Amino acid sequence: MAVRVSVLPARRCLFDEPVRIRVTGLRPQQALTLRASLRDDTGQLFQAHARYRAGGSGELDLSRSPALGGSYTGVEPMGLLWSLRSKEPYRRLAKRNVLTPFCVELEVYEGHGDMSCLLGKCTHERWFLGEGVKRISVREGRLKATLFLPPGAGPFPGLIDLYGSGGGLVEYRASLLASRGFVTLALAYMAFEDLPATPEVLELDYFEEAINFLQKQQQVKDTGIGVLGLSKGADLALSMATFLPGIKAAVSISGSGFNSFIPLQGDGFTLPVHPYDLGRMKISEESGLVDFSEVLDDHRDPKTWESRIPIELSSAKLLFLCGLDDMNWKSELYCRDAVQRLRQHGLEVEFCSYSGAGHLLEPPYLPLCQASIHKVLGAFVHWGGQWREHAKAQEDVWRRIQAFFWRHLNSDISKSKL
């Protein structure tokens, strides 16, 4: 009987979907090694492997069988995805072109040795754009963005998606959210096309343009707009929820409650940057990684409070998410401070922190990036996180984000795809 590798329920799915990997046609108790391989959009190879032993019937099911070693151990149905690593150090697996899938090669080898005897293989396609989702490039007014529309007439809840200070136009989270029923606008605000890599100031009315643009889309519900941000994008999401009308719900991932690194100019005011000193960066002699966590001044010092975002004035619903192993900055302390401020004013706020999770909390099954190049600093920055714990956190974060926005932006929660 030939060895067969199966991915259930189908070989093609969205990237955020769990699958069941099975191998049949093996000898009872046969020792074998499974390997997953994919190349990112630059051609960089990422791989993971795990050693297993077949069951008494000659079958292996990763949802029930424990890995005995390799990139991970124990029963981890999606371990071959979340443990993918590049041989080149400090590479982040991210999708640049959401119109194409990541093609994962799944291979089964004889024994627990050098993986020289291939028994079977298959290709598994993991997409970031659901069937029928439209991708539309937006260059209207000053906006540099991409709009993603779910299939159908809608109306759907509308979201604005912001990434961090690395800049660029990042689409893969927005495209997945559109595949889950949200009209999503991925918005660039620095280091993209003619947007400067290090702006002297960010203008709040640029983000107001994005809100107005999204509200004009006929497929968008008129129940208010949501905004989702990571790192610097999280601070901007809170500022939008505080200063701009139309934002009904905001999610901060690994953010803070103050304005970081770039002044924010509003209508008649400028929110200064939280004091920082790049001279407090630490560079590891062993790894060469930058420890960024002590750069910012103490957020509890009253001298720094003028940089605080007055989130207690916001009428939007807020959700704070962060990892306890964030090595980039003290996001858990910053988030707790923001939550405490809100609760002191009698406001309801949701907050969840994750043990072992790092700074870059991404959609599920994208592997942990413990360190990578920071485009603005031009140095390799330590983001933190432990592999298994970070993977589990990303699954919960993704569920919470969607549930939060469905609850506050969609009047008919029964239609949600959760």
C-alpha positions as CSV (number, residue, x, y, z in Angstrom):
1,M,0.0,0.0,0.0
2,A,1.4,3.4,-1.1
3,V,2.1,6.0,1.5
4,R,-0.3,8.9,1.2
5,V,-0.2,12.3,2.8
6,S,-3.7,14.0,3.2
7,V,-4.7,17.5,4.3
8,L,-8.3,17.6,5.5
9,P,-10.9,18.9,4.8
10,A,-9.1,20.2,1.7
11,R,-5.6,20.8,0.3
12,R,-6.6,24.5,-0.3
13,C,-7.8,26.8,2.5
14,L,-7.3,30.2,4.0
15,F,-4.2,30.7,6.0
16,D,-6.0,31.2,9.3
17,E,-7.8,27.9,9.0
18,P,-6.6,24.8,11.0
19,V,-6.3,21.6,9.0
20,R,-5.9,17.9,9.8
21,I,-2.8,16.3,8.4
22,R,-2.9,12.5,8.0
23,V,-0.5,9.9,6.7
24,T,-1.7,6.4,5.6
25,G,-0.1,3.3,4.1
26,L,2.6,3.0,6.8
27,R,3.8,0.0,8.7
28,P,2.5,-0.4,12.3
29,Q,4.7,1.6,14.7
30,Q,6.9,2.7,11.8
31,A,9.4,5.6,12.6
32,L,9.1,8.5,10.3
33,T,9.8,12.2,10.0
34,L,7.4,14.8,8.5
35,R,8.8,18.0,7.0
36,A,7.0,21.2,5.9
37,S,8.7,23.6,3.4
38,L,7.6,26.8,1.8
39,R,9.2,29.7,0.1
40,D,8.1,33.3,0.8
41,D,7.6,35.9,-1.9
42,T,11.3,36.7,-2.0
43,G,12.2,33.0,-2.5
44,Q,13.5,32.5,1.1
45,L,13.0,28.9,2.3
46,F,11.3,28.2,5.6
47,Q,11.1,24.7,7.0
48,A,10.0,22.7,10.0
49,H,10.2,19.0,10.8
50,A,8.9,16.6,13.5
51,R,9.6,12.9,14.3
52,Y,6.7,10.6,14.8
53,R,5.8,6.9,15.1
54,A,2.8,5.4,13.2
55,G,-0.1,3.8,15.1
56,G,-0.9,0.1,15.2
57,S,-3.0,0.4,12.0
58,G,-0.2,2.1,10.0
59,E,-1.8,5.6,10.1
60,L,-0.6,8.9,11.5
61,D,-2.9,11.7,12.5
62,L,-1.2,14.9,13.7
63,S,-4.3,15.8,15.7
64,R,-3.9,12.8,17.9
65,S,-0.3,11.6,17.6
66,P,2.5,13.3,19.6
67,A,5.7,14.6,17.9
68,L,8.7,12.9,19.5
69,G,11.2,15.6,18.6
70,G,12.3,18.0,15.9
71,S,10.9,21.6,15.6
72,Y,8.4,20.8,18.4
73,T,7.1,18.0,20.6
74,G,3.7,16.8,21.7
75,V,0.3,16.8,20.0
76,E,0.4,19.9,17.8
77,P,-2.0,19.6,14.8
78,M,-0.6,22.8,13.3
79,G,3.0,22.5,14.6
80,L,4.5,22.1,11.1
81,L,3.1,25.6,10.2
82,W,3.7,27.6,13.4
83,S,7.3,26.2,13.8
84,L,8.5,27.1,10.3
85,R,11.9,28.8,10.4
86,S,14.4,30.2,7.9
87,K,17.9,28.9,7.8
88,E,18.9,32.6,7.4
89,P,18.6,34.1,10.9
90,Y,16.1,36.8,11.8
91,R,13.7,36.4,8.9
92,R,10.1,37.2,9.3
93,L,7.5,35.2,7.3
94,A,5.1,37.7,5.8
95,K,2.9,37.7,2.7
96,R,3.7,40.5,0.3
97,N,1.4,39.4,-2.6
98,V,-2.0,38.3,-1.2
99,L,-3.1,37.3,-4.7
100,T,-1.0,34.1,-4.5
101,P,-0.9,31.4,-1.8
102,F,1.9,30.0,0.3
103,C,2.4,26.6,-1.1
104,V,3.5,24.2,1.7
105,E,5.3,21.1,0.6
106,L,4.5,18.3,3.1
107,E,6.9,15.3,2.9
108,V,7.2,12.0,4.8
109,Y,10.5,10.4,5.3
110,E,11.6,7.0,6.6
111,G,13.0,6.9,10.1
112,H,14.3,9.6,12.4
113,G,17.6,10.1,10.7
114,D,18.8,12.1,7.7
115,M,15.6,12.3,5.7
116,S,17.1,10.6,2.7
117,C,14.3,8.1,2.0
118,L,11.1,9.9,0.8
119,L,7.9,7.9,1.3
120,G,5.3,10.4,0.2
121,K,4.4,14.0,-0.2
122,C,1.7,16.5,-1.1
123,T,1.3,20.3,-1.7
124,H,-1.0,22.3,0.6
125,E,-2.1,25.8,-0.6
126,R,-2.8,28.4,2.1
127,W,-4.4,31.5,0.8
128,F,-4.8,35.0,2.3
129,L,-7.7,36.0,-0.1
130,G,-11.0,34.2,0.1
131,E,-13.0,33.2,-2.9
132,G,-14.8,36.2,-4.3
133,V,-13.0,38.8,-2.2
134,K,-12.0,41.9,-4.3
135,R,-8.7,43.7,-3.9
136,I,-8.8,47.4,-5.0
137,S,-5.8,49.7,-4.9
138,V,-6.7,53.1,-3.4
139,R,-5.0,56.3,-4.4
140,E,-7.7,58.8,-3.6
141,G,-6.7,62.2,-2.3
142,R,-3.6,61.6,-0.1
143,L,-4.6,58.0,0.7
144,K,-2.2,55.1,0.0
145,A,-4.2,52.1,0.8
146,T,-5.8,48.8,-0.4
147,L,-9.5,48.1,0.0
148,F,-10.7,44.5,0.4
149,L,-14.4,43.8,-0.3
150,P,-16.1,40.5,0.8
151,P,-18.2,38.8,-1.9
152,G,-21.8,40.0,-2.0
153,A,-23.7,43.3,-1.7
154,G,-23.4,43.6,2.0
155,P,-23.6,45.8,3.9
156,F,-20.6,44.6,6.0
157,P,-18.8,46.1,9.0
158,G,-15.9,48.3,8.0
159,L,-12.4,48.2,9.4
160,I,-9.1,50.2,9.0
161,D,-6.0,48.1,9.5
162,L,-2.7,49.7,10.6
163,Y,0.7,48.1,11.0
164,G,3.7,49.4,12.9
165,S,6.6,51.8,12.4
166,G,8.3,49.6,9.9
167,G,6.0,51.3,7.5
168,G,4.9,50.1,4.1
169,L,1.5,48.8,2.9
170,V,0.8,45.5,4.7
171,E,-2.2,43.7,3.3
172,Y,-2.3,40.1,4.5
173,R,-4.2,40.7,7.8
174,A,-6.7,43.0,6.0
175,S,-7.2,40.4,3.3
176,L,-7.9,37.7,5.8
177,L,-10.4,39.9,7.7
178,A,-12.2,40.6,4.4
179,S,-12.3,36.9,3.8
180,R,-14.1,36.7,7.2
181,G,-16.8,39.3,6.3
182,F,-15.3,42.7,7.0
183,V,-14.7,45.5,4.4
184,T,-11.1,46.2,5.3
185,L,-8.9,49.1,4.3
186,A,-5.2,48.4,4.7
187,L,-3.7,51.8,5.2
188,A,0.0,52.9,4.8
189,Y,1.1,56.0,6.7
190,M,4.9,56.0,6.4
191,A,7.7,54.4,4.3
192,F,5.6,53.8,1.3
193,E,5.8,55.4,-2.2
194,D,6.1,59.1,-1.5
195,L,5.4,58.8,2.2
196,P,8.6,59.5,4.1
197,A,10.3,56.7,6.1
198,T,10.6,58.9,9.2
199,P,7.9,61.7,9.0
200,E,8.5,64.8,11.0
201,V,4.9,64.7,12.0
202,L,1.8,62.6,11.3
203,E,-1.4,64.4,10.5
204,L,-4.6,63.2,12.0
205,D,-6.7,64.4,9.1
206,Y,-4.9,61.8,6.9
207,F,-6.5,59.1,9.0
208,E,-9.8,61.0,8.9
209,E,-9.6,60.8,5.1
210,A,-9.4,57.0,5.5
211,I,-12.5,57.0,7.7
212,N,-14.5,59.2,5.3
213,F,-13.4,57.0,2.4
214,L,-14.5,53.8,4.1
215,Q,-17.9,55.4,5.2
216,K,-18.6,56.3,1.6
217,Q,-18.4,52.6,0.4
218,Q,-21.9,51.3,-0.3
219,Q,-21.0,47.9,1.0
220,V,-20.1,49.3,4.5
221,K,-22.6,49.3,7.3
222,D,-23.5,52.7,8.8
223,T,-23.1,51.5,12.4
224,G,-19.5,52.9,12.7
225,I,-16.0,52.0,11.7
226,G,-13.5,49.8,13.5
227,V,-9.7,50.3,13.6
228,L,-7.1,47.7,14.3
229,G,-3.4,48.5,15.0
230,L,-0.2,46.8,15.9
231,S,2.6,48.6,17.8
232,K,2.8,52.2,16.5
233,G,-0.4,51.4,14.5
234,A,-2.0,50.6,17.9
235,D,-1.2,54.0,19.2
236,L,-2.7,55.6,16.1
237,A,-5.8,53.4,16.4
238,L,-6.3,54.8,19.9
239,S,-5.8,58.3,18.7
240,M,-8.3,57.9,15.9
241,A,-10.8,56.5,18.4
242,T,-10.2,59.5,20.7
243,F,-10.0,62.4,18.3
244,L,-12.0,61.4,15.2
245,P,-15.7,60.9,14.8
246,G,-16.9,57.7,13.2
247,I,-14.7,55.2,15.1
248,K,-16.9,52.9,17.1
249,A,-14.4,50.2,18.1
250,A,-10.6,50.0,18.3
251,V,-8.2,47.2,18.9
252,S,-4.6,47.9,20.2
253,I,-2.1,45.0,19.8
254,S,1.2,45.5,21.6
255,G,0.5,49.2,21.8
256,S,0.5,51.8,24.6
257,G,-1.7,54.7,25.8
258,F,0.7,57.5,24.7
259,N,2.0,58.9,21.4
260,S,5.3,57.3,20.4
261,F,8.2,58.5,18.3
262,I,6.4,60.8,15.9
263,P,4.3,63.9,16.8
264,L,0.6,63.7,15.9
265,Q,-0.9,66.9,14.6
266,G,-4.6,67.4,15.0
267,D,-7.1,70.2,14.5
268,G,-5.6,73.0,16.6
269,F,-3.2,70.8,18.7
270,T,-0.1,68.7,18.4
271,L,0.3,65.6,20.6
272,P,4.0,65.4,21.4
273,V,6.1,62.2,21.4
274,H,6.6,60.3,24.6
275,P,10.2,61.1,25.8
276,Y,12.8,58.6,24.7
277,D,16.5,58.2,24.4
278,L,18.0,56.0,21.7
279,G,21.2,56.0,23.6
280,R,19.6,53.5,26.0
281,M,19.4,50.9,23.3
282,K,21.4,47.8,24.2
283,I,23.1,45.6,21.6
284,S,23.9,42.0,22.5
285,E,27.5,41.2,21.9
286,E,26.5,37.6,21.3
287,S,23.6,38.0,18.9
288,G,23.9,41.6,17.7
289,L,20.2,42.1,18.5
290,V,19.0,45.5,19.7
291,D,17.1,45.5,23.0
292,F,14.7,48.5,22.6
293,S,12.8,48.0,25.8
294,E,14.5,50.7,27.9
295,V,14.5,53.5,25.3
296,L,11.2,55.1,26.5
297,D,11.0,57.2,29.6
298,D,8.9,55.9,32.5
299,H,5.3,56.3,31.5
300,R,4.3,56.8,35.2
301,D,6.4,60.0,35.5
302,P,4.0,63.0,35.4
303,K,6.6,64.8,33.3
304,T,5.7,62.4,30.4
305,W,1.9,62.7,30.7
306,E,1.6,65.4,28.0
307,S,2.2,62.6,25.5
308,R,-0.7,60.6,26.8
309,I,-3.6,60.0,24.4
310,P,-6.7,61.1,26.3
311,I,-8.4,57.8,25.7
312,E,-10.8,58.4,28.6
313,L,-12.5,60.9,26.3
314,S,-13.2,58.3,23.7
315,S,-16.7,57.0,23.1
316,A,-15.4,54.0,21.2
317,K,-15.2,50.5,22.6
318,L,-11.6,49.5,23.2
319,L,-9.7,46.2,23.3
320,F,-6.1,45.9,24.4
321,L,-4.0,42.8,23.6
322,C,-0.3,42.2,24.4
323,G,2.3,39.5,25.1
324,L,4.1,39.2,28.4
325,D,7.3,38.3,26.6
326,D,7.3,41.5,24.5
327,M,11.0,42.4,24.2
328,N,10.5,45.4,22.0
329,W,8.9,47.6,24.7
330,K,6.9,47.2,27.9
331,S,3.5,46.8,26.2
332,E,1.9,44.9,29.0
333,L,2.7,47.7,31.5
334,Y,1.6,50.3,29.1
335,C,-1.6,48.5,28.3
336,R,-2.4,48.0,32.0
337,D,-1.8,51.7,32.7
338,A,-4.2,52.6,29.9
339,V,-6.8,50.2,31.1
340,Q,-6.5,51.5,34.6
341,R,-7.0,55.0,33.4
342,L,-10.2,54.0,31.6
343,R,-11.6,52.1,34.5
344,Q,-10.9,55.0,36.9
345,H,-13.3,57.0,34.6
346,G,-15.9,54.3,34.9
347,L,-15.4,53.1,31.3
348,E,-15.7,49.5,30.2
349,V,-12.6,48.2,28.4
350,E,-11.4,44.7,27.4
351,F,-7.8,43.6,28.1
352,C,-6.0,40.3,27.6
353,S,-2.3,39.5,28.0
354,Y,-0.5,36.3,27.0
355,S,2.3,34.5,28.8
356,G,5.1,33.6,26.5
357,A,3.9,35.8,23.6
358,G,6.1,38.4,22.0
359,H,5.5,41.8,20.3
360,L,4.5,40.7,16.8
361,L,1.1,39.0,17.4
362,E,-0.1,38.1,13.9
363,P,-2.9,36.0,12.4
364,P,-2.7,32.3,13.5
365,Y,-0.2,29.8,12.1
366,L,2.2,32.5,11.0
367,P,5.4,31.4,12.8
368,L,6.9,33.5,15.6
369,C,9.4,36.1,14.6
370,Q,11.7,36.6,17.6
371,A,13.9,39.1,15.8
372,S,14.0,40.9,12.4
373,I,15.3,44.0,10.7
374,H,13.6,47.2,11.8
375,K,13.3,49.3,8.6
376,V,13.4,52.6,10.3
377,L,16.2,51.9,12.8
378,G,18.2,49.8,10.3
379,A,19.0,47.3,13.0
380,F,17.9,43.8,14.0
381,V,15.4,44.2,16.9
382,H,14.5,41.6,19.5
383,W,10.7,41.1,19.5
384,G,10.5,38.3,22.1
385,G,8.2,35.3,22.4
386,Q,8.3,31.6,22.9
387,W,7.3,29.4,19.9
388,R,4.4,27.3,21.3
389,E,3.0,29.9,23.6
390,H,3.1,32.6,20.9
391,A,1.3,30.3,18.5
392,K,-1.5,29.6,21.0
393,A,-1.8,33.3,21.8
394,Q,-2.2,34.2,18.1
395,E,-5.1,31.8,17.7
396,D,-6.9,33.4,20.7
397,V,-6.0,37.0,19.6
398,W,-7.5,36.3,16.1
399,R,-10.7,34.9,17.6
400,R,-11.0,37.8,20.1
401,I,-10.5,40.5,17.4
402,Q,-13.2,39.2,15.1
403,A,-15.6,38.6,18.0
404,F,-15.0,42.1,19.3
405,F,-15.6,43.8,16.0
406,W,-18.7,41.7,15.2
407,R,-20.1,42.5,18.5
408,H,-19.7,46.3,18.2
409,L,-20.0,46.9,14.5
410,N,-22.5,44.3,13.4
411,S,-26.0,44.5,14.7
412,D,-26.8,40.9,13.6
413,I,-24.1,38.8,15.3
414,S,-25.8,35.6,14.2
415,K,-24.5,36.3,10.7
416,S,-20.9,36.3,11.9
417,K,-18.5,33.6,10.5
418,L,-17.0,32.8,13.9
